C-alpha cells in the first residue's frame, strides 16, 4: 500500500473513530432499533470510505454522512422484505446516558416520535435531537427550509394531539 493510501486510511480511521458514537446515536434515532442503527452506520461509513477521495468539503463530512444515513434508511423501508419484519418488545442491553434528568418524559415522548411518518420523524430527529438548524436540516435532506418548517410543524402538531399529557409535563413543546 502506498503512502497516499495509508494516509487516506489513517484520515478515514481518525474520522470514523471520532464520529462513530454520534453517528450511531443519529442512526438509532432514525431507526428506533440498535441493531438496525449499527447496520445503518456501517453502510454509511462504507459508502463514505468509497467516496473519501471525492469528498471536497471536509468540514461538512457529518452532513454528508447524515445524508447517506437518511437516504439509506429511507431505501431500506422501500424493500419488500423489510415490510415483513416484526418488531419486538425486548429492549437491547446497553447503557444509555442522558445529559439532563427528566423523570422519564423523554422516553415517553420518544415512543410518540417513533409513530410519526418517516419524513416528519427524520426532520424531528435532525432538528431537535441532533440540534441542527433549519438550514442544516434542509441541506442534509436536499429540501427547502420551508419544507423543514412545515414537516416540523406537522410533526409537533401530531405530537401535541397524541401526547398532550407528556408534552404538558415536559414543558418543552417547541423550544426552537
N, C-alpha and C positions, 0 to 999 in steps of 0.2 A: 504494500500500500504506500502511495506517495505521501510526501509531506503535506501536500494540499488536502488530500483526502483525510489524513489523520487530523489536520487542523479543523476541517469541516465536521468530522465526527466528534471531536472534542467540544466544539461550539454547540453542536446539537445536544450532546450529552449534558453539558452545563445548563442549557435552557430547559431541557426535559427534567432534570433533577430539581431545578429551582421552581418550576411552574407546575409540575405534576399534581401536587396536592390541591392547588387552586383549580386546576382543570378538572380534577376528579370531583370536586365539590360542585362545579358548574354542571358537569355531566350527570351527577346524581340528581340535581335539581331538575334537569331536563327529563330524565328517565324515570325517576322515582324508585329506582332499584339499584343497589350497589353493584351487583354483578353486571348488569347492563351498562352501568356507568363506567366500570373498569374496561369493558369491551369497547365502549364508545371512545374513551380516551386513547386506548391502544390503537384503534383505527385512525383516529385523528392525528396522533403522533407519527404513525407510519406514513400517512399521506403528507404530513409536514416534512418528514425526512426525505421523501422522494422529491419534494419541491424546494428543499432547503437552499440550493444554489440559485433558484429562480426568485426567491423572496427578496424584493428590493428594499422594502421599508422594515428594517429590523426592529424599529421602535413600535411597530404595530403587529408584532407576531401574535400577541394574545388575541387581538381582534381576528386575525386570520385563522387561528386555531379554533376560536369560538364559532366562527362561521362554518368551518369544516364540521364541527360537532353538531351544530344546528341542522345543517344540510343532511348529514349522515343520520341523525336521529329521525328527521322527517322521512328520509327514504326508507329507513328500517320499517316504519309503520305502514308503508305502502306495500311491503312484501306480503304475499298471501300467508306464508307460514307464521308470520308474526301475529296475525289476527286470531290464530288458533291457540296462542299461548294463554295460559291461565295464571292469574296472579295468586300469590299465597299470602296468608295472614301471618306467616312466620317472619319475624324481624331478624335480619342477619346480626351476628355477634360482631360488633365493632364499637370502639369507643368514640363517642361524639363529644364535641366541645362546643360551648356557646360562650360568646363574649358577654352576654347580658343575662341576668336572672329574669325569668319571665313566668314562672308558675305554670308552665305548660301551654300557654296561649299559642306560641309559635308552632308547636306540634299540631295542635288542634286546627289552627288556621292553614297549615301546610296540607292537611288532609283535604281541605276545600280547594286549595290551589291545584292539587292533582286532578280535580274533576273539570278544570277549565278546558276549553278546546285548545288544540296544540299551539296555534298562533298566539292566543292570549297567554297561555302558560309560558311560552318562550319569552314573550315581552315582559311578563311579570318577573320571571327568573333573572333576565338580564338587567332589567331596570331597578328592581327593588332588592333582590338578593345579591346580585353582583354589583349593584350601585353604579351602573353605567349611566351616563347622561342620555337624554332622548336622542341626541345626535349620534352618540356612540352606538346605541342600540340600532338606530336606523342604518348606520353604516355597516354594522355587523350583519344585519339581516338583509341588506340590499333593498330597503323600503324607505319611504319618506318619513320625515319626522311626524307629519300629520297622522300617518298610519300608526306609528308607535303610540301617539297620544290617544287615538281612537281605540286601539286594541287595549291599551292600559285602562282607559275609561270604562270600556265594556267589561273588562275583567274585574275591576273594582266594584262596578255596579252589581255584577253577578255575585261576587263575594259578599257584598253588603246584604243582598237578598237572601243568600243561602246561609250565611253565618252571622246574623246581626248580634247575637249574644257573644260570640267570640270577638268580633271587632269592637264591640262595646267595652269589653273588659280590657283589651289591649290599649285602647285609646290611640291607635296608630292607623286610622282608616286611610289617610292619604298624606304622607309626610312630604312628598315631593311634588 
